[in-house]
Amino acid sequence: MIEAWMNAPWAQEAHKASINSLMTAAQQGGPVHPAFAAMAVQLDEIDRVLLDQLREQGHLAILDCCLSRMTRDKTFAGRKEAERSTELPLISHMTLFMPQDGDYERVQAALDNLQRLHLVTIQMQEESRDPAEVANNPYEDIYLLFEQVIQQTKKQVIQHNPRYQERKIRLYTGEIVLTALGSRFLRVCKW
């Protein structure tokens, strides 16, 4: 089965390296799940970079950004459960990794793909924070990396929906971690 994937005309060099590591593990009698070959060819360069970072660090900080409604006394509206229903998502799945072309949406797509393959899970905190509340930690670095994109997105949203003018930026912090399947996959697949 693994050889069939290897000889497929669409197999790229990066995919061939993953499949070679699977073949080596299988030949050595290691536990290689049959789905690993199919999963390996569904990863692109950014997927692999994120998986490598998770392999090295164990988890990655992640930040979601939204616009929250303010009350008249300038506090944020509602309880935690109600607050999310009044929010407008701006940008999700921001990490410290940004491709050289600056296309952050490729990172978001990569994280969606890794979740689809059940290699990673994203654990977000329930309580939102003001940007000033994420100072002096990895989340501040993410916010600063994306600050221009966030402000530009906010401006575009407000231009199309002026009723959001009074809403303020709120952040949700969290982390990306490997699933058990993801850990097994990375133990077998090396690129």
Residue pairs with C-beta under 8 A, 6 or more apart in sequence:
1 34
1 37
2 19
2 22
2 23
2 26
2 32
2 37
3 23
5 11
5 15
5 19
5 37
5 38
5 40
5 41
6 16
6 19
6 20
6 23
8 41
10 41
11 19
11 41
14 43
14 45
14 48
14 191
15 40
15 41
15 43
17 190
17 191
18 40
18 41
18 43
18 189
18 190
18 191
19 37
19 40
19 41
21 188
21 189
21 190
21 191
22 32
22 36
22 37
22 40
22 188
22 189
25 32
25 188
26 32
30 188
31 184
31 188
32 188
33 184
33 185
33 188
36 185
36 188
36 189
39 117
39 119
39 185
40 189
42 113
42 117
43 51
43 113
43 117
44 110
44 113
46 97
46 99
46 106
46 107
46 109
46 110
47 110
47 113
47 114
48 191
49 97
50 60
50 95
50 97
50 107
50 110
50 111
50 114
50 120
50 176
51 114
51 119
51 182
51 186
53 60
53 97
54 60
54 120
54 176
54 177
54 178
54 182
54 186
55 186
58 177
58 178
59 175
59 176
59 177
60 95
60 96
60 97
60 175
60 176
61 95
61 96
61 138
61 139
61 142
61 173
61 174
61 175
62 93
62 94
62 95
62 111
62 122
62 124
62 142
62 173
62 174
62 175
62 176
63 94
63 95
63 134
63 139
63 142
63 143
63 146
63 171
63 172
63 173
63 174
64 89
64 91
64 92
64 93
64 94
64 124
64 171
64 172
64 174
65 89
65 90
65 91
65 92
65 94
65 146
65 150
65 169
65 170
65 171
65 172
66 87
66 88
66 89
66 90
66 128
66 169
66 170
66 171
66 172
67 87
67 88
67 90
67 154
67 157
67 164
67 167
67 168
67 169
67 170
68 76
68 77
68 83
68 86
68 87
68 128
68 167
68 168
68 169
68 170
69 76
69 77
69 86
69 87
69 166
69 167
70 76
70 77
70 166
70 167
70 168
71 77
76 83
76 128
76 168
76 170
77 83
77 86
78 85
78 86
80 126
80 127
83 128
87 128
87 170
88 157
88 164
88 167
90 150
90 153
90 154
90 157
90 169
91 104
91 146
91 149
91 150
91 153
92 108
93 107
93 108
93 111
93 112
93 122
94 104
94 107
94 142
94 143
94 145
94 146
95 107
95 111
95 142
95 176
96 138
96 141
96 142
96 145
97 107
98 104
98 107
98 145
99 106
99 107
104 146
104 149
111 120
111 122
111 176
114 120
114 182
115 121
115 122
118 179
118 181
118 182
119 178
119 179
119 181
119 182
119 185
120 176
120 177
120 178
120 179
120 182
121 176
121 177
121 178
121 179
122 174
122 175
122 176
123 174
123 175
123 176
123 177
124 172
124 173
124 174
125 172
125 173
125 174
127 172
128 170
128 171
128 172
129 170
129 171
129 172
129 173
130 168
130 169
130 170
130 171
131 143
131 169
131 171
133 171
134 140
134 143
134 171
134 173
139 171
139 173
143 150
143 171
150 169
154 169
157 164
158 164
158 165
178 186
